[in-house]
Amino acid sequence: MGRYEHLIDLGREIPQIADAHKDDAHRIEGCQSKVWVRAEPGEGGRLRFTGDSNAAITRGLAALLIRVLDDQPPADVAAADLGFLGEIGMEEHLSPTRKNGLHAMVEQIKGRARRAA
């Protein structure tokens, strides 16, 4: 299975954001596709993430980030080292537009975590 197929499969497993939260407050700016990610407090103050996108590969990228960052303390999310994305060769297979979108997702998710900390 190729990287894109794997991302699309991951996107099918993303914890779905409620339609009511597909709004500007939860939209990731800087992505060509529409992407929404919501962080809400969970048990023990850990952040629980939900998300969605109107594009399958972008939904998969959001799902990958959510899988790694979900159910972590806000400070850990804000400080997370996501260098593994480069190590697994993900970024080299993304178009410049998707790469910019991925960086926007990372920065905005971390920003939301900093505000929640």
C-alpha positions as semicolon CSV with decimal commas, in nm:
position;residue;x (nm);y (nm);z (nm)
1;M;0,000;0,000;0,000
2;G;0,140;0,341;-0,097
3;R;0,164;0,644;0,128
4;Y;-0,138;0,816;-0,023
5;E;-0,353;0,506;0,012
6;H;-0,242;0,471;0,373
7;L;-0,328;0,837;0,441
8;I;-0,671;0,792;0,286
9;D;-0,729;0,487;0,507
10;L;-0,620;0,684;0,815
11;G;-0,865;0,956;0,719
12;R;-1,149;0,708;0,734
13;E;-1,063;0,646;1,101
14;I;-1,041;1,011;1,210
15;P;-1,250;1,098;1,515
16;Q;-1,518;1,302;1,338
17;I;-1,578;1,663;1,430
18;A;-1,947;1,742;1,466
19;D;-2,097;1,939;1,178
20;A;-2,182;2,216;1,426
21;H;-1,805;2,267;1,479
22;K;-1,717;2,291;1,110
23;D;-1,690;2,666;1,147
24;D;-1,426;2,938;1,126
25;A;-1,328;2,889;1,490
26;H;-1,211;2,534;1,414
27;R;-1,093;2,579;1,057
28;I;-0,723;2,547;0,986
29;E;-0,611;2,854;0,795
30;G;-0,341;2,810;0,534
31;C;-0,470;2,486;0,384
32;Q;-0,594;2,479;0,028
33;S;-0,859;2,227;0,135
34;K;-1,110;2,292;0,408
35;V;-0,980;2,139;0,731
36;W;-1,132;2,160;1,076
37;V;-0,969;2,043;1,398
38;R;-1,125;2,078;1,740
39;A;-0,938;2,034;2,067
40;E;-1,146;1,990;2,378
41;P;-1,052;1,898;2,734
42;G;-1,079;1,533;2,815
43;E;-1,022;1,325;3,124
44;G;-0,742;1,453;3,344
45;G;-0,708;1,775;3,144
46;R;-0,576;1,591;2,840
47;L;-0,676;1,720;2,498
48;R;-0,912;1,520;2,279
49;F;-0,908;1,603;1,910
50;T;-1,167;1,563;1,639
51;G;-1,133;1,671;1,279
52;D;-1,236;1,648;0,917
53;S;-1,151;1,776;0,572
54;N;-1,322;1,793;0,237
55;A;-1,014;1,630;0,077
56;A;-0,924;1,265;0,141
57;I;-0,545;1,307;0,164
58;T;-0,573;1,616;0,382
59;R;-0,818;1,430;0,607
60;G;-0,553;1,158;0,634
61;L;-0,285;1,410;0,731
62;A;-0,516;1,549;1,000
63;A;-0,588;1,194;1,118
64;L;-0,214;1,121;1,142
65;L;-0,159;1,428;1,361
66;I;-0,464;1,350;1,572
67;R;-0,351;0,991;1,620
68;V;-0,016;1,113;1,755
69;L;-0,140;1,407;1,964
70;D;-0,478;1,289;2,094
71;D;-0,526;1,231;2,467
72;Q;-0,206;1,414;2,563
73;P;-0,163;1,700;2,811
74;P;-0,177;2,041;2,641
75;A;0,187;2,119;2,729
76;D;0,300;1,794;2,564
77;V;0,101;1,871;2,249
78;A;0,244;2,224;2,235
79;A;0,600;2,090;2,270
80;A;0,557;1,780;2,052
81;D;0,846;1,699;1,822
82;L;0,684;1,598;1,496
83;G;1,013;1,547;1,315
84;F;0,904;1,192;1,241
85;L;0,705;1,334;0,948
86;G;1,034;1,410;0,773
87;E;1,200;1,091;0,893
88;I;0,933;0,871;0,737
89;G;0,959;1,063;0,411
90;M;0,608;1,202;0,430
91;E;0,699;1,558;0,344
92;E;0,903;1,466;0,036
93;H;0,596;1,302;-0,117
94;L;0,365;1,600;-0,062
95;S;0,308;1,881;-0,307
96;P;0,428;2,222;-0,186
97;T;0,065;2,319;-0,123
98;R;-0,003;2,012;0,092
99;K;0,328;2,057;0,273
100;N;0,229;2,415;0,361
101;G;-0,111;2,288;0,475
102;L;0,052;2,024;0,695
103;H;0,274;2,287;0,858
104;A;-0,032;2,509;0,910
105;M;-0,213;2,220;1,080
106;V;0,083;2,150;1,309
107;E;0,129;2,514;1,408
108;Q;-0,239;2,581;1,469
109;I;-0,291;2,260;1,667
110;K;0,010;2,346;1,883
111;G;-0,121;2,701;1,924
112;R;-0,456;2,571;2,044
113;A;-0,274;2,345;2,290
114;R;-0,069;2,639;2,423
115;R;-0,389;2,835;2,484
116;A;-0,540;2,535;2,665
117;A;-0,233;2,485;2,888
